[in-house]
Amino acid sequence: MLEQNISVKVIGSNGQISLGKQFAGQQVLVEQQEEGVWLIRTAEVIPRNELWLHKPIAGRDLINAMNWAKKNPPSFSDPIDLIKKLENVQKNKRKPSSARSK
């Protein structure tokens, strides 16, 4: 069981209370349980657009991706050759269909 550490704090005129330097920069949840009673807990806040990363399906997808990467190691590729291939694809897309079929 956690040892109770009780101290008296004064809420300043600006409505703030100091919990001590050891808590500086931490995010907390402040829950008013009833009039004059607050529960303060440290918390980790996850941005809404990153919530999907914390769902079970994201973990499974990551494991699947890691397994795929193990079975499909990277291979050498020549960036210049790749650029030439992509340029040819773009050129072929721009040609009229009658010119491509000749």
PyMOL CGO cylinders between C-alpha atoms (Angstrom):
from pymol import cmd
from pymol.cgo import CYLINDER

trace = [
    CYLINDER, 0.00, 0.00, 0.00, 1.16, 3.51, -0.83, 0.3, 1, 1, 1, 1, 1, 1,
    CYLINDER, 1.16, 3.51, -0.83, 2.28, 5.67, 2.07, 0.3, 1, 1, 1, 1, 1, 1,
    CYLINDER, 2.28, 5.67, 2.07, 0.02, 8.71, 2.42, 0.3, 1, 1, 1, 1, 1, 1,
    CYLINDER, 0.02, 8.71, 2.42, 1.85, 11.96, 2.02, 0.3, 1, 1, 1, 1, 1, 1,
    CYLINDER, 1.85, 11.96, 2.02, -0.47, 14.79, 3.11, 0.3, 1, 1, 1, 1, 1, 1,
    CYLINDER, -0.47, 14.79, 3.11, 0.51, 18.42, 2.83, 0.3, 1, 1, 1, 1, 1, 1,
    CYLINDER, 0.51, 18.42, 2.83, -1.30, 21.73, 3.00, 0.3, 1, 1, 1, 1, 1, 1,
    CYLINDER, -1.30, 21.73, 3.00, -1.26, 23.86, -0.14, 0.3, 1, 1, 1, 1, 1, 1,
    CYLINDER, -1.26, 23.86, -0.14, -2.74, 27.29, -0.73, 0.3, 1, 1, 1, 1, 1, 1,
    CYLINDER, -2.74, 27.29, -0.73, -4.56, 28.03, -3.97, 0.3, 1, 1, 1, 1, 1, 1,
    CYLINDER, -4.56, 28.03, -3.97, -3.17, 31.32, -5.25, 0.3, 1, 1, 1, 1, 1, 1,
    CYLINDER, -3.17, 31.32, -5.25, -5.20, 34.32, -6.36, 0.3, 1, 1, 1, 1, 1, 1,
    CYLINDER, -5.20, 34.32, -6.36, -4.82, 33.14, -9.95, 0.3, 1, 1, 1, 1, 1, 1,
    CYLINDER, -4.82, 33.14, -9.95, -6.41, 29.75, -9.10, 0.3, 1, 1, 1, 1, 1, 1,
    CYLINDER, -6.41, 29.75, -9.10, -3.20, 27.75, -9.32, 0.3, 1, 1, 1, 1, 1, 1,
    CYLINDER, -3.20, 27.75, -9.32, -1.65, 25.27, -6.91, 0.3, 1, 1, 1, 1, 1, 1,
    CYLINDER, -1.65, 25.27, -6.91, 1.91, 23.94, -7.00, 0.3, 1, 1, 1, 1, 1, 1,
    CYLINDER, 1.91, 23.94, -7.00, 2.41, 20.20, -6.60, 0.3, 1, 1, 1, 1, 1, 1,
    CYLINDER, 2.41, 20.20, -6.60, 6.21, 20.46, -6.60, 0.3, 1, 1, 1, 1, 1, 1,
    CYLINDER, 6.21, 20.46, -6.60, 9.05, 20.53, -9.12, 0.3, 1, 1, 1, 1, 1, 1,
    CYLINDER, 9.05, 20.53, -9.12, 9.12, 16.72, -9.40, 0.3, 1, 1, 1, 1, 1, 1,
    CYLINDER, 9.12, 16.72, -9.40, 5.82, 16.97, -11.34, 0.3, 1, 1, 1, 1, 1, 1,
    CYLINDER, 5.82, 16.97, -11.34, 6.87, 19.88, -13.58, 0.3, 1, 1, 1, 1, 1, 1,
    CYLINDER, 6.87, 19.88, -13.58, 5.86, 19.40, -17.21, 0.3, 1, 1, 1, 1, 1, 1,
    CYLINDER, 5.86, 19.40, -17.21, 3.68, 16.34, -16.57, 0.3, 1, 1, 1, 1, 1, 1,
    CYLINDER, 3.68, 16.34, -16.57, 0.14, 16.18, -17.84, 0.3, 1, 1, 1, 1, 1, 1,
    CYLINDER, 0.14, 16.18, -17.84, -2.55, 15.47, -15.26, 0.3, 1, 1, 1, 1, 1, 1,
    CYLINDER, -2.55, 15.47, -15.26, -6.25, 14.76, -15.14, 0.3, 1, 1, 1, 1, 1, 1,
    CYLINDER, -6.25, 14.76, -15.14, -8.09, 16.81, -12.55, 0.3, 1, 1, 1, 1, 1, 1,
    CYLINDER, -8.09, 16.81, -12.55, -11.41, 15.27, -11.56, 0.3, 1, 1, 1, 1, 1, 1,
    CYLINDER, -11.41, 15.27, -11.56, -13.77, 17.12, -9.26, 0.3, 1, 1, 1, 1, 1, 1,
    CYLINDER, -13.77, 17.12, -9.26, -15.42, 14.29, -7.35, 0.3, 1, 1, 1, 1, 1, 1,
    CYLINDER, -15.42, 14.29, -7.35, -17.63, 16.57, -5.30, 0.3, 1, 1, 1, 1, 1, 1,
    CYLINDER, -17.63, 16.57, -5.30, -17.60, 20.17, -4.09, 0.3, 1, 1, 1, 1, 1, 1,
    CYLINDER, -17.60, 20.17, -4.09, -14.13, 20.83, -2.64, 0.3, 1, 1, 1, 1, 1, 1,
    CYLINDER, -14.13, 20.83, -2.64, -12.76, 17.35, -3.48, 0.3, 1, 1, 1, 1, 1, 1,
    CYLINDER, -12.76, 17.35, -3.48, -10.41, 16.84, -6.42, 0.3, 1, 1, 1, 1, 1, 1,
    CYLINDER, -10.41, 16.84, -6.42, -8.58, 13.77, -7.64, 0.3, 1, 1, 1, 1, 1, 1,
    CYLINDER, -8.58, 13.77, -7.64, -5.38, 14.57, -9.54, 0.3, 1, 1, 1, 1, 1, 1,
    CYLINDER, -5.38, 14.57, -9.54, -3.79, 11.79, -11.60, 0.3, 1, 1, 1, 1, 1, 1,
    CYLINDER, -3.79, 11.79, -11.60, -0.84, 11.85, -13.97, 0.3, 1, 1, 1, 1, 1, 1,
    CYLINDER, -0.84, 11.85, -13.97, -1.88, 10.94, -17.51, 0.3, 1, 1, 1, 1, 1, 1,
    CYLINDER, -1.88, 10.94, -17.51, -0.63, 10.33, -21.01, 0.3, 1, 1, 1, 1, 1, 1,
    CYLINDER, -0.63, 10.33, -21.01, -2.67, 12.22, -23.59, 0.3, 1, 1, 1, 1, 1, 1,
    CYLINDER, -2.67, 12.22, -23.59, -2.84, 10.80, -27.10, 0.3, 1, 1, 1, 1, 1, 1,
    CYLINDER, -2.84, 10.80, -27.10, -3.63, 13.17, -29.97, 0.3, 1, 1, 1, 1, 1, 1,
    CYLINDER, -3.63, 13.17, -29.97, -6.90, 12.21, -31.67, 0.3, 1, 1, 1, 1, 1, 1,
    CYLINDER, -6.90, 12.21, -31.67, -5.23, 11.65, -35.06, 0.3, 1, 1, 1, 1, 1, 1,
    CYLINDER, -5.23, 11.65, -35.06, -2.88, 9.08, -33.45, 0.3, 1, 1, 1, 1, 1, 1,
    CYLINDER, -2.88, 9.08, -33.45, -5.52, 7.09, -31.55, 0.3, 1, 1, 1, 1, 1, 1,
    CYLINDER, -5.52, 7.09, -31.55, -5.68, 4.45, -34.31, 0.3, 1, 1, 1, 1, 1, 1,
    CYLINDER, -5.68, 4.45, -34.31, -2.09, 3.48, -33.46, 0.3, 1, 1, 1, 1, 1, 1,
    CYLINDER, -2.09, 3.48, -33.46, -3.24, 2.29, -30.04, 0.3, 1, 1, 1, 1, 1, 1,
    CYLINDER, -3.24, 2.29, -30.04, -5.97, -0.02, -31.30, 0.3, 1, 1, 1, 1, 1, 1,
    CYLINDER, -5.97, -0.02, -31.30, -5.37, -3.79, -31.48, 0.3, 1, 1, 1, 1, 1, 1,
    CYLINDER, -5.37, -3.79, -31.48, -5.72, -3.89, -35.27, 0.3, 1, 1, 1, 1, 1, 1,
    CYLINDER, -5.72, -3.89, -35.27, -2.81, -1.44, -35.65, 0.3, 1, 1, 1, 1, 1, 1,
    CYLINDER, -2.81, -1.44, -35.65, -0.61, -3.75, -33.57, 0.3, 1, 1, 1, 1, 1, 1,
    CYLINDER, -0.61, -3.75, -33.57, -1.58, -6.73, -35.73, 0.3, 1, 1, 1, 1, 1, 1,
    CYLINDER, -1.58, -6.73, -35.73, -0.91, -4.74, -38.90, 0.3, 1, 1, 1, 1, 1, 1,
    CYLINDER, -0.91, -4.74, -38.90, 2.52, -3.77, -37.58, 0.3, 1, 1, 1, 1, 1, 1,
    CYLINDER, 2.52, -3.77, -37.58, 3.35, -7.40, -36.75, 0.3, 1, 1, 1, 1, 1, 1,
    CYLINDER, 3.35, -7.40, -36.75, 2.22, -8.45, -40.25, 0.3, 1, 1, 1, 1, 1, 1,
    CYLINDER, 2.22, -8.45, -40.25, 4.36, -5.72, -41.80, 0.3, 1, 1, 1, 1, 1, 1,
    CYLINDER, 4.36, -5.72, -41.80, 7.40, -6.78, -39.77, 0.3, 1, 1, 1, 1, 1, 1,
    CYLINDER, 7.40, -6.78, -39.77, 6.91, -10.42, -40.78, 0.3, 1, 1, 1, 1, 1, 1,
    CYLINDER, 6.91, -10.42, -40.78, 6.57, -9.40, -44.44, 0.3, 1, 1, 1, 1, 1, 1,
    CYLINDER, 6.57, -9.40, -44.44, 9.78, -7.35, -44.18, 0.3, 1, 1, 1, 1, 1, 1,
    CYLINDER, 9.78, -7.35, -44.18, 11.64, -10.36, -42.74, 0.3, 1, 1, 1, 1, 1, 1,
    CYLINDER, 11.64, -10.36, -42.74, 10.50, -12.56, -45.65, 0.3, 1, 1, 1, 1, 1, 1,
    CYLINDER, 10.50, -12.56, -45.65, 11.13, -9.87, -48.28, 0.3, 1, 1, 1, 1, 1, 1,
    CYLINDER, 11.13, -9.87, -48.28, 14.56, -8.36, -47.64, 0.3, 1, 1, 1, 1, 1, 1,
    CYLINDER, 14.56, -8.36, -47.64, 15.49, -5.21, -49.52, 0.3, 1, 1, 1, 1, 1, 1,
    CYLINDER, 15.49, -5.21, -49.52, 17.27, -5.67, -52.82, 0.3, 1, 1, 1, 1, 1, 1,
    CYLINDER, 17.27, -5.67, -52.82, 19.63, -3.45, -54.73, 0.3, 1, 1, 1, 1, 1, 1,
    CYLINDER, 19.63, -3.45, -54.73, 18.04, -0.98, -57.10, 0.3, 1, 1, 1, 1, 1, 1,
    CYLINDER, 18.04, -0.98, -57.10, 19.59, 1.68, -59.27, 0.3, 1, 1, 1, 1, 1, 1,
    CYLINDER, 19.59, 1.68, -59.27, 17.81, 4.99, -58.62, 0.3, 1, 1, 1, 1, 1, 1,
    CYLINDER, 17.81, 4.99, -58.62, 18.73, 6.36, -62.04, 0.3, 1, 1, 1, 1, 1, 1,
    CYLINDER, 18.73, 6.36, -62.04, 17.31, 3.25, -63.73, 0.3, 1, 1, 1, 1, 1, 1,
    CYLINDER, 17.31, 3.25, -63.73, 14.13, 3.61, -61.69, 0.3, 1, 1, 1, 1, 1, 1,
    CYLINDER, 14.13, 3.61, -61.69, 13.77, 7.28, -62.69, 0.3, 1, 1, 1, 1, 1, 1,
    CYLINDER, 13.77, 7.28, -62.69, 14.17, 6.34, -66.37, 0.3, 1, 1, 1, 1, 1, 1,
    CYLINDER, 14.17, 6.34, -66.37, 11.48, 3.65, -66.06, 0.3, 1, 1, 1, 1, 1, 1,
    CYLINDER, 11.48, 3.65, -66.06, 9.11, 6.11, -64.41, 0.3, 1, 1, 1, 1, 1, 1,
    CYLINDER, 9.11, 6.11, -64.41, 9.79, 8.73, -67.09, 0.3, 1, 1, 1, 1, 1, 1,
    CYLINDER, 9.79, 8.73, -67.09, 8.99, 6.15, -69.79, 0.3, 1, 1, 1, 1, 1, 1,
    CYLINDER, 8.99, 6.15, -69.79, 5.71, 5.30, -68.07, 0.3, 1, 1, 1, 1, 1, 1,
    CYLINDER, 5.71, 5.30, -68.07, 4.82, 9.00, -67.98, 0.3, 1, 1, 1, 1, 1, 1,
    CYLINDER, 4.82, 9.00, -67.98, 5.74, 9.43, -71.67, 0.3, 1, 1, 1, 1, 1, 1,
    CYLINDER, 5.74, 9.43, -71.67, 3.58, 6.45, -72.65, 0.3, 1, 1, 1, 1, 1, 1,
    CYLINDER, 3.58, 6.45, -72.65, 0.64, 7.86, -70.72, 0.3, 1, 1, 1, 1, 1, 1,
    CYLINDER, 0.64, 7.86, -70.72, 0.88, 11.16, -72.61, 0.3, 1, 1, 1, 1, 1, 1,
    CYLINDER, 0.88, 11.16, -72.61, 0.95, 9.56, -76.07, 0.3, 1, 1, 1, 1, 1, 1,
    CYLINDER, 0.95, 9.56, -76.07, -2.40, 9.24, -77.86, 0.3, 1, 1, 1, 1, 1, 1,
    CYLINDER, -2.40, 9.24, -77.86, -3.70, 5.67, -77.73, 0.3, 1, 1, 1, 1, 1, 1,
    CYLINDER, -3.70, 5.67, -77.73, -3.30, 5.28, -81.53, 0.3, 1, 1, 1, 1, 1, 1,
    CYLINDER, -3.30, 5.28, -81.53, 0.43, 6.10, -81.28, 0.3, 1, 1, 1, 1, 1, 1,
    CYLINDER, 0.43, 6.10, -81.28, 0.92, 3.55, -78.48, 0.3, 1, 1, 1, 1, 1, 1,
    CYLINDER, 0.92, 3.55, -78.48, -0.65, 0.69, -80.40, 0.3, 1, 1, 1, 1, 1, 1,
    CYLINDER, -0.65, 0.69, -80.40, 1.70, 1.03, -83.43, 0.3, 1, 1, 1, 1, 1, 1,
]
cmd.load_cgo(trace, "trace")
